Amino acid sequence: MLFHETGGPDVLSVEETELPEPGPGEVLIDVAAVGLNRADLLFRAGQYFYAPTLPGSRNGYEAAGEVVAVGPGVTAFAPGDPVLTGGNFELSARGVYGDRILMPETAVLPRPREVDAVTAAAAWVTYSTAYGALVRQAALAPGDHVLITGASSGAGTAAIQVARRTGAVPIATTRTEAKRRRLLDLGAEHVVVSDGEDVVKETRRLTGGRGVEVVFDAIGGPGFRTLGEAVVQGGTLINYGWLDGRPTELPMHWPLTVHGYNNLAAADTAEGRRRASHYVNSGLLDGTLRPVVAEALDGLHRLPDAHRLMERNAHTGKIVVRV
């Protein structure tokens, strides 16, 4: 699936393309399922942090499938291996929307055979982001409180489970009352509905006036500054998304630490990929990490519909397309 101009979901089109045999360090993958991320929508619309190469841009970071062939020098994978893709590549050249994709070996990760393709396509970006930000970057510890904004997103639901796995206490925010019960069922200790409740006041109340040790924020914008008031002295704020769309304003509730974070911090080095892959795969196998799939559509041609579904912001978890 390619797009030749930026715009809405209708710019996406399925086209026949030629794929060469894998070159040195490359892996050819038969795709079974694709997972959507907010980055896909921003990239298609020309609003991502870099612009697509047009015409003929690919899209999509996240896929699960099986190795078909490997190029010279590839030793970590062999035909028949179940795999998934990491988000550490340029989207126009390597995007995963397709029935077969050619990837650099550094963007391919092992998938346990016990984990089906739809589950795997919903796992890597969200869990590696939450793990990298909360465990590796913020050093989240048992007993810590973490405020998770935009918690009904894929990364938000993943962060709830990562916090629980660490022994921390997740406090989730959502805009509407309709999602409160679902987030509690997914493991949030408390849910603050931002359309009717003051997030800072409620967070302070829920923590006995102390505040949280960590904020995991998907929204950014001017509201990020206010979140500093919900953090303990010396706490950590992590911004990983820009759902607000306006420039992110830094808090002045010092002392605290602010990080801008994205998935590349976990996936851009061999050691980072190894650690994150062990964390995610072990959680999938022991059941402590359970990807929340909001909806699974059938067919590559349904990707525009999947984009529209994500744009409505009514879902909880990940949207997946079976290829």
RADAMO-V500121 format. One record per backbone hydrogen bond with DSSP energy under -0.5 kcal/mol. CO is the residue of the C=O (numbers start at 0). NH is the residue of the N-H. If there is no record, write none. Layout:
co={CO,CO}
nh={NH,NH}
This chain:
co={1,2,7,8,10,12,22,24,25,26,26,27,27,28,28,29,31,32,33,34,36,36,37,38,39,40,41,41,41,42,43,51,56,58,59,60,61,62,63,63,64,65,66,68,70,71,72,77,80,81,82,83,85,89,90,91,95,98,100,100,102,103,104,106,108,111,113,115,116,117,118,119,119,122,123,124,125,126,127,128,129,129,130,130,131,132,133,140,143,144,144,145,145,146,146,147,147,149,151,152,153,154,155,156,157,158,159,160,161,162,162,163,166,167,168,169,169,169,170,171,172,173,174,175,176,176,178,179,180,181,182,183,189,190,191,191,192,192,196,197,198,199,200,201,202,203,204,206,211,212,213,214,214,215,216,216,217,218,220,220,221,221,222,223,224,225,226,227,229,231,234,235,236,237,237,238,241,245,251,254,254,256,258,258,261,262,262,263,268,269,270,271,272,273,274,275,276,277,278,279,280,281,282,282,282,287,290,291,291,294,296,296,298,299,301,302,303,304,305,306,307,308,308,309,316,317,317,318,319,320,321}
nh={12,56,10,11,3,1,25,104,70,28,102,67,68,30,100,65,322,63,320,61,39,40,41,42,43,44,45,46,47,45,6,53,2,96,95,62,34,84,31,32,82,29,79,27,73,24,74,80,66,110,64,108,87,93,94,57,97,30,28,102,26,106,107,85,83,114,115,119,120,121,121,122,123,126,127,128,129,130,131,132,133,134,134,135,136,137,139,143,168,212,213,147,170,148,215,150,172,152,316,156,157,158,159,160,161,162,163,164,165,166,167,166,142,169,145,171,188,189,147,191,150,193,194,178,179,180,182,183,184,185,187,186,171,192,173,193,195,196,198,201,202,203,204,205,206,208,207,209,231,235,146,216,237,148,239,240,242,243,223,248,224,225,226,227,227,228,229,230,211,234,256,214,258,216,239,260,244,220,253,233,234,236,238,260,264,265,266,267,272,273,274,275,276,277,278,279,280,281,282,283,284,285,286,287,288,289,292,293,317,319,298,321,301,302,305,306,307,308,309,310,311,312,313,312,153,293,294,35,296,33,298}
